[in-house]
Amino acid sequence: MLNRNIETFIGCDNEYEESDIVIFGAPFDSTTSFRPGTRFASKAMRSESFGIETYSPYQDKDLEDKLIFDGGDLELSFGNTERALGQIEEFTGKIIRDGKIPCMIGGEHLVTLGAVRAVAEQYPDLHVIQFDAHADLRDDYLEEKLSHATVIHRVWDILGDGRIFQFGIRSGDRSEIEWGKDHVYTNKFNFDTLDEITQKLNGKPIYLTIDLDVLDPSVFPGTGTPEAGGVSFMDLLQAILTVSGLNIVACDVNELSPVYDQSGVSTAVACKVLRELLLAVNEQK
């Protein structure tokens, strides 16, 4: 008998009702300031995920042993940024209300705002951990409030001071970096203080957002705004493992633009990061 061909991220083919984690794609890149293409990330990652194993030798865990549902890609409004964010917020909200952990695949980094809106409504004491090359703290970019360059400032609008923790930052406008000193915690260039911050955030509800351009372009060239001087894959993996004991209630991986790396290496790296994240994230709500 023939069955429908439904492509999921490898090992993430459980039913929604039984799953603890729900992954979904948010293929949106309408505010990208340099090179677009992140809208193709989630489909590319699903396809290329079959080039890696479900088993992680780093963690001695297997996706086959996890209950994960792949909800596919949202159909987002490319012509209306606020509407697209609303669609992400609505979908994320359903996942949260159903007692599951949403894991979103971007898309540009602005998609994080839609998800955070929903998660913060459910968890008023939400804290955000951000792995990223860019501060994303501008109040506006070319007079636009909604941009992947302003996303963390918009998240701050919701959460306020002392609840956003940035790591790996190595790029930003002078004014946004100065503004950030008074409003967010920033560890430039690496993850040196992550252990200390993790202890501080123990027990708090955490949204973990991973902008893959935190990786050095020699490891991950397939992104819209590559920045030299980034971390290695093993650095990022260790950072994910460091925060894995926290109460991660939602997470995302974003800013893969597969068209800028025809070798496919960047997509393979993104798949492995997502696999390790899915295996590391806790299942406590």
C-alpha positions in Angstrom: 0.0 0.0 0.0 1.2 3.5 -0.9 1.5 6.1 1.9 1.9 9.8 1.9 5.4 11.0 1.7 5.8 13.2 4.8 9.4 14.5 5.3 10.4 15.2 8.9 13.6 16.0 10.7 15.3 12.6 11.2 13.9 10.8 14.2 11.1 13.3 14.9 8.1 11.4 13.6 6.1 10.8 16.7 2.4 11.8 17.0 1.7 15.3 18.4 -0.4 14.1 21.4 2.3 11.8 22.7 5.3 14.2 22.1 7.2 16.3 24.7 8.9 18.5 22.1 7.4 20.0 18.9 9.6 21.4 16.2 8.3 23.6 13.4 9.7 25.8 10.7 9.2 29.6 10.5 10.5 30.3 6.9 10.6 34.1 7.1 13.4 36.5 6.0 11.6 39.6 4.9 13.6 42.0 7.1 17.1 40.5 6.4 19.5 43.4 6.2 22.2 41.8 4.0 21.8 38.5 2.3 18.3 36.8 2.3 17.7 33.1 2.0 17.0 31.9 5.6 13.4 31.1 4.6 14.9 27.9 2.9 16.6 26.7 6.1 13.9 24.4 7.6 13.2 22.5 4.4 16.9 22.1 3.7 17.6 20.8 7.2 14.8 18.3 7.1 16.1 16.9 3.8 19.8 16.9 4.8 19.1 15.5 8.3 19.1 12.1 6.8 22.8 12.4 6.3 23.4 12.3 10.1 22.5 9.6 12.6 19.8 9.9 15.2 22.3 8.8 17.8 24.7 11.3 19.4 28.1 9.9 20.6 28.6 13.2 22.4 25.6 12.6 24.8 25.0 8.9 24.4 21.4 9.7 23.5 19.3 8.9 20.5 16.4 10.8 18.9 14.6 7.5 18.5 14.2 7.4 22.2 12.7 10.9 22.4 9.1 11.8 21.8 9.3 14.6 19.2 6.7 15.8 16.7 7.7 17.7 13.5 4.9 20.1 12.8 6.3 21.2 9.4 6.6 24.8 8.2 4.2 27.5 9.0 2.7 29.4 6.0 3.7 32.9 6.9 2.8 36.2 5.4 5.9 37.5 3.7 4.2 40.9 2.9 3.2 41.6 6.5 5.8 41.3 9.2 3.5 41.8 12.1 1.0 39.3 10.8 3.8 36.7 10.3 4.9 37.3 13.9 1.3 36.8 15.0 1.1 33.5 13.2 4.3 32.3 15.0 2.9 33.6 18.3 -0.4 31.7 17.8 1.3 28.4 16.9 3.8 28.6 19.7 1.1 29.5 22.1 -0.8 26.3 21.3 2.2 24.2 21.8 3.0 25.8 25.2 -0.7 25.5 26.4 -0.6 21.9 25.5 2.3 21.4 27.9 5.0 20.8 25.3 8.3 22.4 24.4 8.3 24.4 21.1 11.6 24.3 19.1 11.4 26.6 16.1 13.7 26.5 13.1 14.1 30.0 11.5 14.2 31.9 9.3 15.8 35.2 10.3 16.2 36.0 13.9 13.1 38.2 14.1 11.0 35.1 14.3 12.2 34.7 17.9 10.0 37.7 18.8 6.8 35.9 17.8 7.7 32.9 19.9 8.8 34.9 22.9 5.5 36.8 23.0 3.6 33.5 23.4 6.1 31.9 25.9 6.3 35.1 28.1 2.5 35.1 28.4 2.6 31.5 29.8 5.8 32.2 31.9 5.8 35.8 33.2 9.3 35.2 34.8 10.8 34.2 31.5 14.6 34.7 30.9 16.3 34.5 27.5 19.7 33.1 26.8 21.1 34.2 23.4 24.0 32.6 21.5 24.8 35.0 18.6 27.4 37.0 16.7 25.2 40.1 16.7 23.7 42.0 19.6 20.4 42.7 17.8 19.7 45.5 20.2 19.0 48.4 17.9 15.8 50.2 18.7 15.2 50.6 15.0 17.0 49.7 11.8 16.5 52.2 8.9 13.6 53.5 10.9 12.0 50.1 11.1 11.2 48.7 14.6 10.7 45.1 13.5 14.0 43.7 12.1 16.4 40.9 12.7 18.7 43.7 13.9 16.2 44.9 16.5 14.8 41.6 17.7 16.4 41.4 21.1 15.5 45.0 21.8 11.9 44.1 21.1 12.3 41.1 23.4 13.6 43.5 26.1 10.4 45.5 25.6 8.6 42.5 26.9 10.9 41.2 29.6 12.8 44.3 30.8 16.2 44.6 32.5 18.2 41.6 33.9 16.5 38.9 32.0 18.4 38.7 28.7 21.9 37.0 28.6 24.0 37.2 25.5 27.0 35.1 24.5 29.4 35.2 21.6 28.6 38.8 20.6 31.2 40.3 18.4 29.2 42.8 16.2 26.9 45.7 16.8 26.5 49.4 16.3 28.3 51.5 19.0 25.0 53.0 20.3 23.3 49.6 20.7 26.3 48.1 22.6 26.3 51.1 24.9 22.6 50.8 25.5 23.0 47.1 26.2 25.5 47.7 29.0 22.6 49.1 31.1 19.9 46.6 30.1 21.2 43.2 29.2 24.1 40.9 30.2 26.6 40.5 27.4 29.6 38.1 27.3 31.5 39.1 24.2 33.2 36.7 21.8 32.8 33.4 23.7 31.0 31.5 26.5 33.4 32.2 29.3 30.9 33.1 32.0 28.1 30.7 30.9 28.7 28.4 33.9 28.3 31.3 36.3 25.1 32.5 34.6 23.7 29.0 34.4 23.9 28.7 38.2 22.2 32.1 38.6 19.3 31.0 36.3 18.7 27.6 37.9 15.0 27.1 38.3 14.0 30.0 36.0 12.0 29.4 32.8 14.4 29.8 30.0 14.0 30.6 26.3 17.2 29.6 24.5 17.7 31.2 21.1 20.7 30.1 18.9 21.7 32.3 16.0 24.0 30.0 14.1 26.2 32.9 13.0 27.7 32.6 16.5 29.8 30.0 14.8 32.9 31.1 12.9 32.3 31.5 9.1 35.1 28.9 8.5 32.8 26.4 10.2 29.5 27.9 9.1 29.7 30.1 6.0 26.0 29.6 5.0 24.5 32.5 6.7 23.2 36.0 5.7 25.6 38.1 7.9 28.8 36.1 8.5 31.1 37.6 11.2 34.8 36.5 11.5 36.0 35.5 15.0 33.3 33.1 16.0 33.2 30.0 18.1 33.8 26.4 17.0 31.2 23.7 16.7 32.6 22.0 19.8 32.4 25.4 21.7 28.7 25.7 20.8 28.0 22.0 21.6 29.6 22.5 25.1 27.5 25.6 25.6 24.3 23.7 24.8 25.3 21.0 27.2 26.1 23.6 29.9 22.6 25.1 29.7 20.8 21.7 29.3 20.2 21.3 33.0 18.1 24.5 33.1 14.3 24.7 32.7 14.3 25.3 29.0 10.6 25.9 28.1 11.2 26.9 24.5 14.1 27.2 22.0 15.0 28.0 18.5 17.8 27.7 15.9 17.9 30.3 13.2 19.9 32.2 10.4 21.0 29.2 8.3 20.9 30.4 4.7 21.8 27.3 2.7 22.1 28.9 -0.7 25.4 30.6 0.4 27.2 27.2 1.0 26.7 25.0 -2.0 29.0 22.4 -0.3 26.1 21.6 2.1 28.5 21.8 5.1 26.6 24.6 6.8 23.3 22.7 6.6 25.0 19.6 8.0 26.3 21.7 10.9 22.9 23.2 11.5 21.3 19.7 11.5 23.9 18.5 14.1 23.3 21.5 16.3 19.6 20.9 16.2 20.0 17.2 17.0 22.2 18.0 20.0 19.8 20.6 21.2 16.8 18.3 20.9 18.7 15.6 22.9 19.9 18.0 25.5 16.8 20.0 26.3 15.0 19.0 29.4 11.5 17.7 29.4 10.4 19.5 32.6 7.8 22.2 32.1 
